[in-house]
Amino acid sequence: MSNRELFSFSAAAETVGGELAGAKSGVFHSVSIDSRTCGQGSLFVPLPGERTDGHRYIGGAFNKGAVCSFVEEAFYSRNRNALLPLLEAGGLALIVVGNTLSSLQKLAQDYLSRRQNVITIGVTGSNGKTTTKEFIGAGLRGKGAVMVSQGNFNSDIGVSLSAFQVTDEHSFAVFEMGMNRPGEMREIAGIVKPFAALVANIGTAHIGILGSKDNIAREKKEIFSFFSGRETAFIYENEPYFSYLSEGVRGKVVPYGPGHTDGFVGIEERGLSGTGLQFENGSITLRLAGEHNALNALGALTLCRSLGAEFEDVKKGFESVQPLSGRGEVIEGPVTVIKDCYNANPESLKRALSLMESLAWYGRKIAVIGAMKELGERSGDLHRLAAGFLLDAHLDSVLLYGTEARAAWEIMEEERPGLAFWTDDFAALKHRVSIEAKPGSLVLLKGSRATELERLMEVLCEQKQG
């Protein structure tokens, strides 16, 4: 249990406009939305979900050590007689609220706003935001303690939980800020209120929900919505939506990239071992391969410098950043795998294929491509667009998996019969991979999270042993 006091029961109730039931005095030290991870002295926030309702686990949360729990008014009124006996042990409380998620957000916003000496930083973009976030965190560590939001805690829930990880000892707090519904970015920006905010790119991720790239750009721009004039926006110099994103921003707008990042000389691609960034005053060796990761690093460097980071500190930090699991992770062996299957959209696929094509490889190049999800009515068109990328990538074999991916296979079969294989049966895909991926092959695994292409590592590892 953390010794930090986050809120007293009464202060939390006042902050979220809730009604306190049970113990009138007490404090909590951490916040959890999962009853199984509640520790001693924690606040439990039960969230209604598609499959279950977190309210069902309030008792379990108290058993795990929670001392306080939010509860929605509607649930409380129906289950009051069952809930109040849970408080009889003493020292436990319920805070009755209208909506547990919005109350979590209010609590996070209030908590973070009281960390007045912490500089908050937000990172968004259709692709590359997690890597950029990690670069920024590493680059700023020479200036002071940094809180970097964990993994992909980038939603309205994840950002709220990350806020409670910030302490008065931190100098910086770096938040990855994602969205997959209208209004979510503004909600998150209201929690973080970033002093520096970076937009890496505008792509087609979640276009099935938001409808168009214009709508995606409109939502991403909301990261700047709480600027007051002192803040700085960082936008990739060649982003087609650059003018739109920068228009009307209340603060400074700084473009980044090869043409604008001070002192930048060039990129040296070093195959799967990484990428070199050349500057007038030195060089930085990234452990991440591909030009797209170099551009992510330039954005992070530009932001870090604006906050006073020295080049040598940025260099040391960037050179410590390793590929994240499932995001361009290189696994070398008799069969070498580029494991890039955390997510997929046409833009990220094109970047992965560009890396594949740039590599001088004496064995076979094979792309295993899972269906791209959340593309809505654009799915067919965007999978057909992906087919063009695959046809242009000089691959020896393309294995397509998932119902939506059939649209890409149909185009490829018409243009180059036999190059591509398609199935919506994972066992069939696994068998085909075992045939195609012989020692000496380079295999790209690229697909949306739902396709779980990492399951193919078993058969690819068997090939290594063989």
C-alpha positions as CSV (number, residue, x, y, z in Angstrom):
1,M,0.0,0.0,0.0
2,S,1.2,3.5,-0.8
3,N,1.7,5.8,2.1
4,R,0.5,8.8,0.0
5,E,-2.9,10.0,1.0
6,L,-4.9,10.7,-2.1
7,F,-8.2,11.9,-0.6
8,S,-10.2,11.8,2.6
9,F,-13.6,10.2,2.2
10,S,-15.3,13.6,2.7
11,A,-13.0,15.5,0.3
12,A,-13.6,12.9,-2.4
13,A,-17.4,13.0,-1.9
14,E,-17.3,16.8,-2.1
15,T,-15.1,16.8,-5.2
16,V,-17.4,14.5,-7.2
17,G,-20.6,15.9,-5.8
18,G,-21.5,12.6,-4.1
19,E,-23.2,11.5,-0.9
20,L,-21.1,9.8,1.7
21,A,-22.6,6.6,3.4
22,G,-20.8,4.7,6.2
23,A,-17.6,6.0,7.8
24,K,-17.4,9.8,7.9
25,S,-13.7,9.9,8.4
26,G,-11.0,8.0,6.6
27,V,-8.6,8.2,3.7
28,F,-7.7,6.2,0.7
29,H,-4.2,5.8,-0.9
30,S,-4.8,4.3,-4.3
31,V,-7.6,3.8,-6.9
32,S,-8.6,0.6,-8.7
33,I,-11.4,-0.3,-11.2
34,D,-10.7,-4.0,-10.7
35,S,-11.8,-5.6,-7.4
36,R,-9.1,-8.2,-7.8
37,T,-6.3,-5.6,-7.7
38,C,-7.6,-3.5,-4.8
39,G,-5.0,-3.1,-2.1
40,Q,-5.2,-2.1,1.5
41,G,-6.6,1.4,1.8
42,S,-7.8,1.7,-1.8
43,L,-10.8,3.3,-3.5
44,F,-12.8,0.9,-5.7
45,V,-14.5,2.4,-8.8
46,P,-17.1,0.0,-10.2
47,L,-17.7,0.5,-13.9
48,P,-20.7,-0.9,-15.8
49,G,-19.4,-2.9,-18.8
50,E,-20.7,-4.8,-21.7
51,R,-20.3,-8.2,-20.0
52,T,-20.6,-7.4,-16.4
53,D,-21.2,-4.6,-13.9
54,G,-18.4,-3.7,-11.5
55,H,-21.0,-3.0,-8.8
56,R,-21.4,-6.7,-8.4
57,Y,-17.9,-6.8,-6.9
58,I,-18.0,-4.1,-4.3
59,G,-18.1,-6.7,-1.5
60,G,-15.1,-8.4,-3.1
61,A,-13.2,-5.1,-3.2
62,F,-13.8,-4.5,0.5
63,N,-12.5,-8.1,1.2
64,K,-9.3,-7.3,-0.7
65,G,-8.6,-4.2,1.3
66,A,-10.6,-1.4,-0.2
67,V,-11.9,1.1,2.3
68,C,-14.2,3.1,0.1
69,S,-16.2,2.6,-3.1
70,F,-18.1,4.7,-5.5
71,V,-21.6,3.4,-6.3
72,E,-24.1,4.8,-8.8
73,E,-27.4,6.1,-7.4
74,A,-29.5,3.8,-9.5
75,F,-27.7,0.7,-8.2
76,Y,-27.6,2.0,-4.6
77,S,-31.3,2.6,-4.5
78,R,-32.0,-0.9,-5.8
79,N,-29.5,-2.7,-3.6
80,R,-29.3,-0.5,-0.5
81,N,-30.2,-3.3,1.9
82,A,-27.5,-5.5,0.5
83,L,-24.8,-2.8,0.4
84,L,-25.1,-1.2,3.9
85,P,-24.3,-4.4,5.8
86,L,-20.9,-4.4,4.0
87,L,-20.0,-1.3,6.0
88,E,-20.7,-2.8,9.4
89,A,-17.1,-3.8,9.9
90,G,-16.4,-0.1,10.5
91,G,-14.0,2.3,8.8
92,L,-15.6,1.6,5.4
93,A,-17.6,4.0,3.2
94,L,-19.6,4.3,0.0
95,I,-19.8,7.5,-2.1
96,V,-23.1,7.6,-4.0
97,V,-22.7,9.3,-7.3
98,G,-24.6,9.8,-10.5
99,N,-22.0,8.1,-12.8
100,T,-18.9,6.3,-11.6
101,L,-16.8,7.0,-14.7
102,S,-17.4,10.7,-14.7
103,S,-16.7,10.8,-11.0
104,L,-13.4,9.0,-11.5
105,Q,-12.5,11.6,-14.1
106,K,-13.5,14.5,-11.8
107,L,-11.4,13.0,-9.0
108,A,-8.4,12.5,-11.3
109,Q,-8.7,16.1,-12.7
110,D,-8.8,17.6,-9.2
111,Y,-5.9,15.5,-7.9
112,L,-3.7,16.3,-10.9
113,S,-4.6,20.0,-10.8
114,R,-3.1,20.2,-7.2
115,R,0.3,18.9,-8.4
116,Q,1.1,22.5,-9.3
117,N,4.8,22.0,-9.9
118,V,4.4,19.1,-12.3
119,I,4.6,19.9,-16.1
120,T,2.0,17.8,-17.8
121,I,2.6,16.5,-21.4
122,G,0.1,14.8,-23.7
123,V,0.9,12.7,-26.7
124,T,-1.7,11.6,-29.4
125,G,-1.8,10.4,-33.0
126,S,-3.2,7.6,-34.9
127,N,0.1,5.8,-34.9
128,G,3.3,6.0,-32.9
129,K,2.0,7.7,-29.7
130,T,3.2,5.0,-27.3
131,T,6.7,5.0,-28.7
132,T,6.8,8.8,-28.7
133,K,5.6,8.9,-25.1
134,E,8.4,6.5,-24.1
135,F,11.0,8.7,-25.9
136,I,9.7,11.8,-24.2
137,G,9.8,10.2,-20.8
138,A,13.3,8.9,-21.3
139,G,14.6,12.2,-22.8
140,L,13.4,14.3,-19.8
141,R,14.8,12.1,-17.0
142,G,18.0,14.2,-16.9
143,K,15.8,17.1,-15.9
144,G,14.0,15.5,-13.0
145,A,11.6,12.7,-12.0
146,V,9.2,11.7,-14.7
147,M,5.9,9.8,-14.5
148,V,5.1,8.1,-17.8
149,S,1.7,6.5,-18.1
150,Q,2.0,2.7,-18.3
151,G,1.5,0.7,-21.5
152,N,-1.5,1.9,-23.4
153,F,-3.4,3.5,-20.5
154,N,-4.6,6.1,-23.0
155,S,-8.4,6.1,-22.6
156,D,-10.7,8.1,-20.4
157,I,-10.3,5.3,-17.8
158,G,-6.5,4.7,-18.3
159,V,-5.6,8.4,-18.2
160,S,-7.7,8.9,-15.1
161,L,-5.9,6.0,-13.3
162,S,-2.5,7.3,-14.5
163,A,-3.1,10.7,-13.0
164,F,-3.0,9.2,-9.5
165,Q,0.5,7.9,-10.1
166,V,1.8,11.5,-10.2
167,T,3.4,12.8,-7.0
168,D,4.8,16.1,-5.8
169,E,8.2,14.6,-6.3
170,H,7.7,14.5,-10.1
171,S,8.9,17.3,-12.4
172,F,7.1,15.9,-15.4
173,A,4.1,13.7,-16.2
174,V,3.8,12.2,-19.7
175,F,0.4,10.9,-20.8
176,E,-0.5,8.9,-23.9
177,M,-3.9,10.2,-24.9
178,G,-6.1,8.1,-27.3
179,M,-9.7,8.2,-28.3
180,N,-12.1,5.9,-30.0
181,R,-15.4,7.9,-29.7
182,P,-16.5,11.5,-30.2
183,G,-15.8,13.7,-27.2
184,E,-13.3,11.4,-25.5
185,M,-10.2,13.5,-26.3
186,R,-11.8,16.6,-24.8
187,E,-12.6,14.6,-21.6
188,I,-9.0,13.4,-21.3
189,A,-7.6,16.9,-22.1
190,G,-9.7,18.2,-19.3
191,I,-8.0,15.8,-16.9
192,V,-4.4,16.4,-18.1
193,K,-4.6,20.0,-19.3
194,P,-1.2,19.5,-21.0
195,F,1.4,22.2,-20.9
196,A,3.0,20.6,-24.0
197,A,0.9,18.5,-26.4
198,L,2.2,16.5,-29.5
199,V,0.1,15.2,-32.4
200,A,2.1,12.7,-34.3
201,N,-0.2,12.1,-37.2
202,I,-3.8,11.7,-38.4
203,G,-4.7,8.3,-39.8
204,T,-7.6,6.0,-40.2
205,A,-7.5,4.2,-36.9
206,H,-11.1,4.1,-35.5
207,I,-12.5,5.6,-38.7
208,G,-15.3,3.1,-38.5
209,I,-16.4,4.8,-35.3
210,L,-15.6,8.4,-36.2
211,G,-16.6,8.3,-39.9
212,S,-13.9,10.2,-41.6
213,K,-10.3,11.4,-41.3
214,D,-11.7,15.0,-41.0
215,N,-13.6,13.8,-37.9
216,I,-10.5,12.1,-36.5
217,A,-8.5,15.3,-37.0
218,R,-11.2,17.3,-35.3
219,E,-11.1,14.9,-32.3
220,K,-7.3,14.8,-32.1
221,K,-7.2,18.6,-32.1
222,E,-9.1,18.6,-28.8
223,I,-5.8,17.8,-27.1
224,F,-5.2,21.6,-27.3
225,S,-8.7,22.5,-26.1
226,F,-7.6,23.6,-22.6
227,F,-4.7,25.7,-23.8
228,S,-4.7,29.2,-22.2
229,G,-1.9,30.9,-24.2
230,R,1.2,29.6,-22.3
231,E,1.2,26.1,-23.7
232,T,2.9,24.6,-26.8
233,A,1.6,22.4,-29.5
234,F,4.0,20.1,-31.4
235,I,2.8,18.9,-34.9
236,Y,4.7,16.8,-37.5
237,E,5.8,19.2,-40.3
238,N,4.4,17.2,-43.2
239,E,1.1,16.2,-41.6
240,P,-1.6,17.0,-44.2
241,Y,-3.8,18.3,-41.5
242,F,-1.1,20.6,-40.1
243,S,-2.9,23.9,-41.0
244,Y,-6.1,22.7,-39.6
245,L,-4.5,21.4,-36.4
246,S,-2.6,24.6,-35.8
247,E,-5.4,27.0,-36.7
248,G,-6.8,28.8,-33.6
249,V,-4.5,27.1,-31.1
250,R,-4.2,29.3,-28.0
251,G,-0.5,29.0,-27.6
252,K,2.7,28.4,-29.5
253,V,2.7,25.9,-32.5
254,V,6.0,24.2,-33.2
255,P,6.5,22.0,-36.2
256,Y,8.9,19.1,-36.0
257,G,10.6,16.8,-38.5
258,P,13.7,16.8,-40.7
259,G,13.0,20.3,-42.0
260,H,12.4,22.0,-38.6
261,T,14.1,20.1,-35.8
262,D,17.2,22.3,-34.9
263,G,20.5,20.8,-35.9
264,F,19.1,17.7,-37.5
265,V,21.3,16.4,-40.4
266,G,19.9,13.0,-41.4
267,I,18.6,9.5,-40.7
268,E,20.9,6.5,-41.1
269,E,18.9,3.3,-41.3
270,R,20.7,0.3,-39.8
271,G,18.4,-2.5,-40.7
272,L,16.8,-4.4,-37.9
273,S,19.4,-3.3,-35.4
274,G,18.0,0.2,-35.2
275,T,18.3,3.7,-36.6
276,G,20.8,6.5,-36.4
277,L,19.9,10.1,-36.0
278,Q,22.7,12.5,-37.1
279,F,22.8,16.0,-35.7
280,E,25.3,18.9,-36.0
281,N,26.5,18.3,-32.4
282,G,26.4,14.5,-32.3
283,S,24.4,11.4,-33.0
284,I,21.7,9.3,-31.4
285,T,21.5,5.5,-31.9
286,L,17.9,4.2,-31.6
287,R,17.2,0.6,-30.9
288,L,14.0,0.9,-32.9
289,A,14.1,0.2,-36.7
290,G,12.4,2.2,-39.3
291,E,12.1,5.8,-40.5
292,H,8.7,6.2,-38.7
293,N,10.4,5.6,-35.4
294,A,13.1,8.2,-36.3
295,L,10.3,10.7,-36.9
296,N,8.7,9.8,-33.5
297,A,12.1,10.5,-31.9
298,L,12.4,13.9,-33.7
299,G,9.1,14.9,-32.2
300,A,10.1,13.8,-28.8
301,L,13.4,15.5,-29.0
302,T,11.9,18.8,-30.1
303,L,9.5,18.7,-27.2
304,C,12.2,17.7,-24.7
305,R,14.5,20.5,-25.8
306,S,11.6,23.0,-25.4
307,L,11.4,22.1,-21.8
308,G,15.2,22.6,-21.2
309,A,16.6,19.1,-21.7
310,E,20.2,19.0,-22.8
311,F,21.2,17.0,-26.0
312,E,23.4,14.6,-24.1
313,D,20.6,13.8,-21.6
314,V,18.2,13.3,-24.5
315,K,20.7,11.0,-26.2
316,K,21.2,8.9,-23.1
317,G,17.5,8.5,-22.6
318,F,16.6,7.8,-26.2
319,E,19.3,5.2,-26.5
320,S,17.9,3.3,-23.5
321,V,14.4,2.9,-25.1
322,Q,13.8,-0.6,-26.4
323,P,11.0,-1.8,-28.7
324,L,7.8,-2.5,-26.9
325,S,6.2,-5.9,-27.1
326,G,4.2,-6.3,-30.2
327,R,5.2,-2.9,-31.6
328,G,8.0,-3.4,-34.1
329,E,9.6,-5.9,-31.8
330,V,12.4,-7.8,-33.7
331,I,12.9,-11.5,-32.7
332,E,16.0,-12.8,-34.4
333,G,16.8,-16.4,-35.2
334,P,16.8,-18.9,-38.1
335,V,13.4,-17.4,-38.8
336,T,13.5,-13.7,-38.0
337,V,10.2,-12.1,-36.9
338,I,9.1,-8.5,-36.9
339,K,6.3,-8.7,-34.3
340,D,4.1,-5.7,-35.0
341,C,0.7,-7.0,-34.2
342,Y,-0.5,-4.8,-31.4
343,N,-2.7,-2.9,-33.8
344,A,-3.1,-2.2,-37.5
345,N,-4.4,0.3,-40.0
346,P,-3.4,1.2,-43.5
347,E,-0.8,3.8,-42.4
348,S,0.9,1.6,-39.9
349,L,0.9,-1.3,-42.4
350,K,2.5,0.9,-45.0
351,R,5.3,1.9,-42.5
352,A,5.9,-1.7,-41.6
353,L,6.1,-2.8,-45.2
354,S,8.5,0.1,-46.0
355,L,10.8,-1.2,-43.3
356,M,10.6,-4.7,-44.8
357,E,11.3,-3.5,-48.3
358,S,14.3,-1.5,-47.1
359,L,16.1,-4.5,-45.7
360,A,18.7,-6.4,-47.8
361,W,17.5,-10.0,-47.1
362,Y,18.8,-13.1,-48.7
363,G,16.0,-15.4,-47.6
364,R,12.2,-15.1,-48.2
365,K,10.2,-12.1,-47.1
366,I,6.8,-13.1,-45.8
367,A,4.0,-10.9,-44.5
368,V,1.3,-12.3,-42.3
369,I,-1.4,-9.8,-42.2
370,G,-4.4,-9.9,-39.9
371,A,-7.7,-8.0,-40.6
372,M,-7.7,-4.4,-39.7
373,K,-10.6,-3.7,-37.3
374,E,-12.8,-0.6,-36.5
375,L,-12.8,0.6,-40.1
376,G,-16.6,0.4,-40.4
377,E,-18.1,0.9,-43.9
378,R,-14.6,1.9,-45.1
379,S,-13.3,-1.5,-44.3
380,G,-13.5,-2.9,-47.8
381,D,-12.0,0.1,-49.5
382,L,-9.1,0.3,-46.9
383,H,-8.3,-3.4,-47.2
384,R,-8.2,-3.0,-51.0
385,L,-5.8,0.0,-50.4
386,A,-3.7,-2.3,-48.2
387,A,-3.6,-4.8,-51.1
388,G,-1.8,-2.2,-53.2
389,F,0.8,-1.7,-50.5
390,L,1.4,-5.4,-50.3
391,L,1.7,-5.8,-54.0
392,D,4.3,-3.0,-54.1
393,A,6.4,-4.4,-51.3
394,H,8.4,-7.0,-53.2
395,L,7.3,-9.8,-50.9
396,D,7.7,-13.5,-51.6
397,S,4.5,-14.5,-49.9
398,V,1.5,-12.8,-48.2
399,L,-0.7,-14.7,-45.8
400,L,-4.0,-12.9,-45.0
401,Y,-6.2,-13.8,-42.0
402,G,-9.7,-12.7,-41.0
403,T,-13.0,-12.0,-42.7
404,E,-12.2,-8.4,-43.6
405,A,-8.9,-9.3,-45.1
406,R,-10.6,-11.2,-47.9
407,A,-11.1,-7.9,-49.8
408,A,-7.3,-7.5,-50.0
409,W,-6.8,-11.1,-51.1
410,E,-9.3,-10.7,-54.0
411,I,-7.4,-7.7,-55.4
412,M,-4.0,-9.5,-55.0
413,E,-5.3,-12.7,-56.6
414,E,-6.4,-10.7,-59.6
415,E,-3.1,-8.9,-59.9
416,R,-0.6,-11.6,-59.0
417,P,-2.3,-15.0,-58.7
418,G,-0.6,-17.2,-56.1
419,L,1.2,-14.5,-54.2
420,A,-1.4,-14.3,-51.5
421,F,-3.2,-16.9,-49.3
422,W,-6.3,-16.1,-47.4
423,T,-8.2,-17.8,-44.6
424,D,-10.5,-17.0,-41.7
425,D,-9.5,-20.1,-39.8
426,F,-6.5,-19.7,-37.5
427,A,-5.5,-23.4,-37.6
428,A,-5.3,-23.2,-41.4
429,L,-3.2,-20.0,-41.1
430,K,-0.9,-21.6,-38.6
431,H,-0.4,-24.6,-40.9
432,R,0.4,-22.4,-43.8
433,V,2.9,-20.4,-41.8
434,S,4.7,-23.6,-40.8
435,I,5.0,-24.4,-44.5
436,E,6.1,-21.0,-45.7
437,A,8.4,-19.8,-42.9
438,K,11.6,-21.8,-43.5
439,P,14.9,-21.0,-41.9
440,G,16.3,-17.8,-43.4
441,S,12.9,-16.2,-43.8
442,L,11.9,-12.8,-42.6
443,V,8.3,-12.7,-41.3
444,L,6.2,-9.7,-40.5
445,L,3.3,-10.2,-38.2
446,K,0.9,-7.3,-38.6
447,G,-2.7,-7.1,-37.6
448,S,-5.3,-5.6,-35.3
449,R,-5.1,-6.7,-31.6
450,A,-8.3,-8.8,-32.1
451,T,-6.6,-11.1,-34.6
452,E,-4.0,-12.2,-31.9
453,L,-1.3,-13.0,-34.5
454,E,1.2,-13.4,-31.6
455,R,-0.2,-16.9,-31.3
456,L,1.9,-17.7,-34.4
457,M,5.1,-17.3,-32.4
458,E,4.7,-20.9,-31.3
459,V,5.0,-22.3,-34.8
460,L,7.7,-19.8,-35.7
461,C,9.7,-20.8,-32.6
462,E,9.3,-24.5,-33.6
463,Q,10.9,-23.5,-36.9
464,K,13.8,-22.0,-35.0
465,Q,14.4,-25.2,-33.2
466,G,14.2,-27.1,-36.4
